[in-house]
């Protein structure tokens, strides 16, 4: 050990720990050689509670060895873990599967107990060509997750599991953490084109989670029966439900108003957000947005199909008339150049009195935005955020000069009343 300056000897542990938090692993290891006290600080559990691991790409083997060394030395302290697999390909999946196998085995040996587990964008459907590697990975994950007793947050969005494999992973989590876990992010957890709500195993497994406050999943995972299960297992618990309605997922089944009403009664503080991705058709959107659902946030991205029969105006009117007394945040990305939606947007802004956030990306006129700004200035509406992107083709597009004039006139006025105001333009 090196001789340390006397002034450093009296530094409190809490201060040294804060200094160590700013150091890389290599720098911490060097600092630990300074003296016995700093070596002791190096092994403080709070320095190793949270860690992100990159285990993918062509360096998967190297990354895996480094992760295993961490698990052996500090795995017992780890509580918040994120795993990523960047640049996945058919060729690197086998390497990644081997790395994750060794790493999770090392964590199991270290008796790691996590509070948060994040493993996003696994994309089994897209990149994992061989069933053998996919099944091995599912088995590895399930065995590890089954040992976790204190999980509070689980995020495997975009995993794209097959039906049985996804249910197996969820069942493993529920084994010991079903009554602890509060946040579950399962967006695109199952692969697309799969009607998960018809899988009996899913209904049984999802009912094992009894303490969820936040849940994010796809519409193809929901049905009257699933909501009935939630009403029983999550009574008074669930606060937020985020639903993604994706074009390639089965989304033509309907959830009844009665099922939503019973669910809302069971979870009176529930707020629902619905995200439509690559869906613009009126007849696909409106049947999902029933009045009994406690929807507070709606986002619609229509996709790029230039269909003359989207009936976007009718969709906006339906949202206004159905959720005028409830909706708080609305975002429209409407990439159809054939329909005028100015009047329905004005009606929505004027009638939805609880609306706080309005984001518009569409072909609309300067006059429409001026009218919304005037309503804000006159305090007939109360938006905390107004973001507008003017879209168009060639001469249809709002000029930069018009945009600057609108900014100069309203930015300061809206800032004074607390509205975040942003204007941009986009040429199709």
C-alpha positions as CSV (number, residue, x, y, z in Angstrom):
1,X,0.0,0.0,0.0
2,X,1.1,3.5,-0.7
3,X,1.6,6.2,1.9
4,X,-1.5,8.5,2.0
5,X,-1.4,12.2,2.7
6,X,-2.6,12.9,6.3
7,X,-5.4,15.2,5.1
8,X,-7.0,12.3,3.3
9,X,-7.0,10.0,6.3
10,X,-9.8,11.9,8.1
11,X,-12.2,12.0,5.1
12,X,-15.5,10.4,6.3
13,X,-16.6,7.2,4.6
14,X,-19.7,8.8,3.2
15,X,-17.6,11.4,1.3
16,X,-15.2,8.8,0.0
17,X,-18.0,6.7,-1.3
18,X,-19.4,9.6,-3.2
19,X,-16.0,10.2,-4.8
20,X,-15.8,6.5,-5.7
21,X,-19.2,6.6,-7.4
22,X,-17.8,9.0,-10.0
23,X,-14.9,6.6,-10.9
24,X,-14.9,3.9,-13.5
25,X,-14.2,0.3,-12.4
26,X,-10.6,0.6,-13.4
27,X,-10.1,3.8,-11.5
28,X,-11.8,2.3,-8.4
29,X,-9.5,-0.7,-8.6
30,X,-6.4,1.6,-8.7
31,X,-7.8,3.8,-5.9
32,X,-8.3,0.6,-3.8
33,X,-4.5,0.1,-3.8
34,X,-3.8,3.4,-2.1
35,X,-4.5,2.2,1.5
36,X,-6.4,-0.3,3.5
37,X,-9.2,2.2,4.2
38,X,-9.7,2.8,0.5
39,X,-9.6,-0.9,-0.2
40,X,-12.4,-1.3,2.3
41,X,-14.4,1.5,0.6
42,X,-13.9,-0.2,-2.7
43,X,-15.9,-3.2,-1.3
44,X,-18.8,-1.0,-0.1
45,X,-22.1,-2.7,-1.3
46,X,-23.7,0.6,-2.4
47,X,-21.0,1.1,-5.1
48,X,-22.1,-2.1,-6.9
49,X,-25.9,-2.0,-6.5
50,X,-26.7,-0.9,-10.1
51,X,-25.1,-2.2,-13.3
52,X,-25.7,-2.3,-17.1
53,X,-24.2,-5.2,-19.0
54,X,-23.7,-5.3,-22.8
55,X,-23.5,-9.0,-23.8
56,X,-24.1,-8.8,-27.5
57,X,-22.2,-8.2,-30.7
58,X,-19.1,-9.9,-31.9
59,X,-17.4,-9.2,-28.6
60,X,-20.1,-11.2,-26.7
61,X,-17.5,-13.6,-25.4
62,X,-15.3,-10.9,-24.0
63,X,-18.3,-9.0,-22.6
64,X,-19.5,-12.2,-21.0
65,X,-16.3,-13.0,-19.2
66,X,-16.2,-9.4,-17.8
67,X,-19.8,-9.8,-16.6
68,X,-19.0,-13.1,-15.0
69,X,-16.1,-11.6,-13.1
70,X,-18.4,-8.8,-11.8
71,X,-20.9,-11.4,-10.7
72,X,-18.3,-13.4,-8.9
73,X,-16.9,-10.4,-7.0
74,X,-20.0,-8.2,-6.5
75,X,-23.0,-10.2,-7.6
76,X,-24.2,-10.4,-4.0
77,X,-24.5,-6.6,-3.8
78,X,-26.3,-6.2,-7.2
79,X,-29.9,-5.0,-7.0
80,X,-30.6,-3.1,-10.3
81,X,-29.6,-4.8,-13.5
82,X,-30.0,-4.0,-17.2
83,X,-28.8,-6.4,-19.9
84,X,-28.5,-5.3,-23.6
85,X,-27.7,-7.2,-26.7
86,X,-26.7,-4.5,-29.3
87,X,-26.3,-5.3,-33.0
88,X,-27.9,-8.8,-32.8
89,X,-27.7,-11.0,-35.9
90,X,-28.2,-14.6,-36.8
91,X,-24.4,-15.2,-36.4
92,X,-24.0,-13.7,-32.9
93,X,-27.1,-15.2,-31.2
94,X,-25.2,-18.4,-30.3
95,X,-22.4,-16.4,-28.7
96,X,-24.9,-14.3,-26.8
97,X,-26.8,-17.3,-25.6
98,X,-23.6,-18.8,-24.2
99,X,-22.6,-15.5,-22.5
100,X,-26.0,-15.0,-20.9
101,X,-26.0,-18.7,-19.7
102,X,-22.6,-18.3,-17.9
103,X,-23.5,-14.8,-16.6
104,X,-26.8,-15.8,-15.0
105,X,-25.3,-19.0,-13.6
106,X,-22.6,-16.8,-11.9
107,X,-25.3,-14.5,-10.5
108,X,-27.2,-17.6,-9.2
109,X,-24.0,-18.8,-7.5
110,X,-23.5,-15.4,-5.9
111,X,-27.1,-15.6,-4.6
112,X,-28.0,-12.3,-6.3
113,X,-31.4,-10.9,-5.4
114,X,-32.6,-8.2,-7.7
115,X,-35.1,-5.4,-7.3
116,X,-35.1,-4.5,-11.0
117,X,-34.5,-6.6,-14.0
118,X,-34.3,-4.9,-17.5
119,X,-33.6,-6.8,-20.7
120,X,-35.0,-4.9,-23.6
121,X,-35.0,-5.5,-27.4
122,X,-34.1,-9.2,-27.4
123,X,-36.2,-9.6,-30.5
124,X,-36.4,-13.3,-30.6
125,X,-38.7,-13.3,-33.6
126,X,-36.5,-11.2,-35.7
127,X,-32.9,-12.4,-35.2
128,X,-33.1,-15.8,-33.5
129,X,-33.2,-18.1,-36.5
130,X,-32.6,-21.4,-34.7
131,X,-35.2,-22.8,-32.2
132,X,-32.5,-24.5,-30.2
133,X,-30.7,-21.3,-29.2
134,X,-34.1,-19.6,-28.5
135,X,-35.3,-22.4,-26.3
136,X,-32.1,-22.6,-24.4
137,X,-32.2,-18.9,-23.7
138,X,-35.8,-19.1,-22.5
139,X,-34.8,-22.0,-20.2
140,X,-31.8,-20.0,-18.8
141,X,-33.9,-16.9,-18.1
142,X,-36.7,-18.9,-16.5
143,X,-34.3,-20.8,-14.1
144,X,-32.7,-17.5,-13.0
145,X,-35.9,-15.6,-12.6
146,X,-37.4,-18.4,-10.6
147,X,-34.7,-17.7,-7.9
148,X,-35.7,-14.0,-7.5
149,X,-37.7,-13.3,-4.4
150,X,-37.7,-9.5,-4.3
151,X,-38.3,-8.3,-7.9
152,X,-40.2,-5.0,-8.0
153,X,-39.7,-4.0,-11.6
154,X,-39.5,-6.2,-14.7
155,X,-38.9,-4.9,-18.2
156,X,-38.5,-7.2,-21.2
157,X,-40.2,-5.0,-23.8
158,X,-39.6,-6.2,-27.4
159,X,-38.5,-9.7,-26.3
160,X,-40.9,-11.2,-28.9
161,X,-41.3,-14.5,-27.1
162,X,-43.4,-17.4,-28.5
163,X,-46.6,-18.0,-26.5
164,X,-45.4,-20.9,-24.4
165,X,-41.9,-19.4,-23.8
166,X,-43.3,-16.0,-22.7
167,X,-45.7,-17.7,-20.3
168,X,-42.9,-19.8,-18.9
169,X,-40.8,-16.7,-18.2
170,X,-43.7,-14.9,-16.5
171,X,-44.5,-18.0,-14.5
172,X,-40.9,-18.1,-13.3
173,X,-41.1,-14.4,-12.1
174,X,-44.4,-15.1,-10.4
175,X,-43.0,-18.1,-8.5
176,X,-41.4,-16.0,-5.8
177,X,-41.9,-12.4,-6.8
178,X,-45.6,-12.5,-7.8
179,X,-46.7,-10.6,-4.7
180,X,-43.7,-8.1,-4.7
181,X,-43.5,-6.9,-8.3
182,X,-45.1,-3.5,-8.9
183,X,-44.0,-2.5,-12.4
184,X,-44.1,-4.8,-15.5
185,X,-43.3,-3.6,-19.0
186,X,-44.4,-6.2,-21.4
187,X,-44.8,-4.2,-24.6
188,X,-44.1,-6.5,-27.5
189,X,-43.2,-9.2,-25.0
190,X,-44.8,-11.8,-27.3
191,X,-44.2,-12.0,-31.0
192,X,-46.5,-10.2,-33.4
193,X,-49.5,-11.9,-35.0
194,X,-50.1,-13.9,-31.8
195,X,-53.5,-13.7,-30.2
196,X,-52.2,-13.9,-26.6
197,X,-55.6,-13.3,-25.0
198,X,-56.7,-16.7,-26.3
199,X,-53.8,-18.5,-24.6
200,X,-55.3,-20.1,-21.4
201,X,-51.8,-20.3,-19.9
202,X,-51.4,-16.6,-20.1
203,X,-54.6,-15.8,-18.3
204,X,-53.6,-18.2,-15.5
205,X,-50.1,-16.8,-15.2
206,X,-50.9,-13.1,-15.4
207,X,-53.4,-13.6,-12.5
208,X,-50.5,-14.6,-10.2
209,X,-49.3,-11.0,-10.0
210,X,-51.2,-9.4,-7.1
211,X,-49.3,-6.2,-6.5
212,X,-48.9,-4.5,-9.9
213,X,-49.2,-0.7,-10.0
214,X,-47.9,-0.1,-13.5
215,X,-48.5,-2.5,-16.4
216,X,-47.6,-2.0,-20.1
217,X,-48.6,-4.6,-22.7
218,X,-50.2,-5.0,-26.1
219,X,-53.9,-5.0,-27.0
220,X,-53.6,-8.6,-28.2
221,X,-53.0,-9.6,-24.6
222,X,-56.3,-8.2,-23.4
223,X,-59.9,-9.5,-23.4
224,X,-63.0,-9.4,-21.2
225,X,-61.6,-12.5,-19.4
226,X,-58.2,-10.9,-18.8
227,X,-59.8,-7.8,-17.4
228,X,-61.9,-9.9,-15.2
229,X,-58.7,-11.6,-13.9
230,X,-57.2,-8.2,-13.3
231,X,-60.3,-7.1,-11.4
232,X,-59.8,-10.0,-9.0
233,X,-56.0,-10.1,-8.7
234,X,-55.2,-6.4,-8.7
235,X,-58.2,-5.0,-6.9
236,X,-57.4,-1.5,-5.7
237,X,-53.7,-1.9,-6.8
238,X,-53.3,-1.1,-10.5
239,X,-52.8,2.7,-11.1
240,X,-51.6,2.7,-14.7
241,X,-52.2,0.5,-17.8
242,X,-50.4,1.3,-21.0
243,X,-51.8,-0.5,-24.1
244,X,-50.1,-0.7,-27.5
245,X,-52.3,-1.4,-30.5
246,X,-50.0,-2.5,-33.3
247,X,-50.9,-3.0,-36.9
248,X,-49.4,-6.5,-37.1
249,X,-50.9,-7.7,-33.9
250,X,-54.4,-9.2,-33.8
251,X,-56.5,-6.2,-32.7
252,X,-60.0,-6.8,-34.2
253,X,-61.4,-8.5,-31.1
254,X,-63.4,-6.2,-28.8
255,X,-63.4,-5.6,-25.1
256,X,-66.9,-4.8,-23.8
257,X,-67.8,-1.6,-22.0
258,X,-69.1,-3.8,-19.1
259,X,-65.6,-5.4,-18.6
260,X,-64.0,-2.0,-18.5
261,X,-66.6,-0.7,-16.1
262,X,-66.1,-3.6,-13.7
263,X,-62.3,-3.2,-14.0
264,X,-62.6,0.5,-13.2
265,X,-64.7,-0.2,-10.2
266,X,-62.1,-2.7,-8.9
267,X,-59.2,-0.2,-9.5
268,X,-60.7,3.2,-9.0
269,X,-57.4,5.1,-9.4
270,X,-56.7,3.4,-12.8
271,X,-55.6,5.6,-15.7
272,X,-55.2,4.0,-19.2
273,X,-53.0,5.2,-22.0
274,X,-53.5,3.8,-25.5
275,X,-50.9,3.9,-28.3
276,X,-52.0,3.1,-31.9
277,X,-49.0,2.3,-34.1
278,X,-49.3,2.2,-37.9
279,X,-53.1,2.3,-37.6
280,X,-55.1,5.1,-39.1
281,X,-58.4,3.5,-40.2
282,X,-61.5,4.8,-38.3
283,X,-63.1,1.4,-38.2
284,X,-60.0,-0.1,-36.5
285,X,-59.5,2.6,-33.9
286,X,-63.0,3.6,-32.7
287,X,-64.3,0.2,-31.5
288,X,-61.3,0.0,-29.1
289,X,-62.0,3.4,-27.6
290,X,-65.1,2.6,-25.6
291,X,-66.5,5.2,-23.2
292,X,-66.3,3.0,-20.2
293,X,-62.5,2.7,-20.4
294,X,-60.8,5.2,-18.1
295,X,-58.5,6.5,-20.9
296,X,-56.5,9.6,-20.1
297,X,-53.8,9.5,-22.8
298,X,-54.2,8.7,-26.5
299,X,-51.5,8.6,-29.1
300,X,-52.2,7.8,-32.8
301,X,-49.6,7.3,-35.4
302,X,-51.4,6.5,-38.6
303,X,-48.5,5.0,-40.5
304,X,-47.7,5.8,-44.1
305,X,-50.5,4.2,-46.1
306,X,-52.0,7.0,-48.1
307,X,-55.5,5.7,-47.8
308,X,-58.4,8.0,-48.9
309,X,-60.8,6.4,-46.5
310,X,-59.1,6.8,-43.1
311,X,-61.8,9.1,-41.8
312,X,-59.4,10.8,-39.4
313,X,-61.9,13.7,-38.7
314,X,-64.4,11.2,-37.5
315,X,-61.8,9.5,-35.3
316,X,-60.9,12.8,-33.7
317,X,-64.5,13.7,-33.2
318,X,-65.1,10.3,-31.5
319,X,-62.2,11.0,-29.0
320,X,-63.7,14.4,-28.3
321,X,-67.2,13.3,-27.7
322,X,-66.3,10.1,-25.8
323,X,-63.5,11.5,-23.5
324,X,-64.3,15.2,-23.2
325,X,-64.4,15.0,-19.4
326,X,-61.5,12.7,-19.0
327,X,-58.7,13.0,-21.6
328,X,-55.5,14.7,-20.4
329,X,-53.0,14.0,-23.2
330,X,-53.4,13.6,-26.9
331,X,-50.8,13.1,-29.6
332,X,-51.6,12.8,-33.3
333,X,-49.1,11.8,-36.0
334,X,-51.3,11.8,-39.1
335,X,-49.4,11.0,-42.3
336,X,-52.3,11.1,-44.6
337,X,-52.1,14.0,-47.1
338,X,-55.7,13.7,-48.3
339,X,-57.8,14.7,-45.3
340,X,-58.3,18.1,-43.6
341,X,-58.5,17.8,-39.8
342,X,-58.4,21.4,-38.7
343,X,-61.9,21.8,-37.5
344,X,-62.0,18.5,-35.5
345,X,-58.7,19.5,-33.8
346,X,-60.1,22.9,-32.8
347,X,-63.2,21.2,-31.4
348,X,-61.1,18.8,-29.4
349,X,-58.9,21.6,-27.9
350,X,-62.0,23.7,-27.0
351,X,-64.2,20.9,-25.6
352,X,-61.7,18.7,-23.6
353,X,-61.4,20.8,-20.5
354,X,-59.0,18.5,-18.7
355,X,-56.6,18.4,-21.7
356,X,-53.1,19.4,-20.7
357,X,-50.8,18.1,-23.4
358,X,-51.6,18.4,-27.2
359,X,-49.1,17.2,-29.8
360,X,-50.0,17.5,-33.5
361,X,-48.1,16.2,-36.5
362,X,-50.4,16.7,-39.5
363,X,-51.4,18.8,-42.4
364,X,-53.0,21.7,-40.7
365,X,-53.2,25.4,-41.3
366,X,-51.4,28.3,-39.6
367,X,-54.9,29.7,-38.8
368,X,-55.8,26.6,-36.7
369,X,-52.7,26.9,-34.5
370,X,-53.3,30.6,-34.1
371,X,-56.9,29.9,-32.9
372,X,-55.5,27.4,-30.4
373,X,-53.0,29.9,-29.2
374,X,-55.7,32.5,-28.9
375,X,-57.8,30.2,-26.7
376,X,-54.7,29.7,-24.5
377,X,-54.1,33.5,-24.3
378,X,-57.7,34.1,-23.4
379,X,-57.5,31.2,-20.9
380,X,-60.5,29.4,-22.3
381,X,-58.3,26.3,-22.4
382,X,-55.3,25.3,-20.2
383,X,-52.5,23.4,-21.9
384,X,-49.2,22.9,-20.3
385,X,-47.8,21.7,-23.6
386,X,-48.5,22.5,-27.3
387,X,-46.3,20.9,-29.9
388,X,-47.1,21.3,-33.6
389,X,-45.4,19.9,-36.7
390,X,-46.8,21.3,-39.9
391,X,-46.7,18.7,-42.6
392,X,-47.3,19.1,-46.3
393,X,-46.0,18.6,-49.8
394,X,-44.3,21.3,-51.7
395,X,-46.5,24.5,-51.9
396,X,-48.9,23.0,-49.4
397,X,-46.3,23.2,-46.6
398,X,-46.2,26.2,-44.3
399,X,-43.2,28.5,-45.1
400,X,-40.4,29.1,-42.6
401,X,-41.3,32.8,-42.6
402,X,-44.9,32.1,-41.5
403,X,-43.5,29.8,-38.8
404,X,-41.1,32.4,-37.5
405,X,-43.9,35.0,-37.4
406,X,-46.1,32.6,-35.4
407,X,-43.3,31.9,-33.0
408,X,-42.5,35.6,-32.4
409,X,-46.1,36.4,-31.8
410,X,-47.0,33.7,-29.3
411,X,-43.8,32.1,-27.7
412,X,-43.4,34.8,-25.0
413,X,-47.2,35.0,-24.3
414,X,-47.5,31.2,-23.9
415,X,-44.3,31.0,-21.7
416,X,-45.8,33.5,-19.3
417,X,-48.9,31.4,-18.8
418,X,-46.8,28.2,-18.4
419,X,-47.3,26.5,-21.8
420,X,-44.4,24.7,-23.4
421,X,-44.7,25.8,-27.1
422,X,-42.9,24.3,-30.0
423,X,-43.4,24.6,-33.8
424,X,-41.6,22.7,-36.5
425,X,-42.3,21.8,-40.2
426,X,-41.9,18.6,-42.2
427,X,-42.0,18.1,-46.0
428,X,-43.5,14.7,-47.0
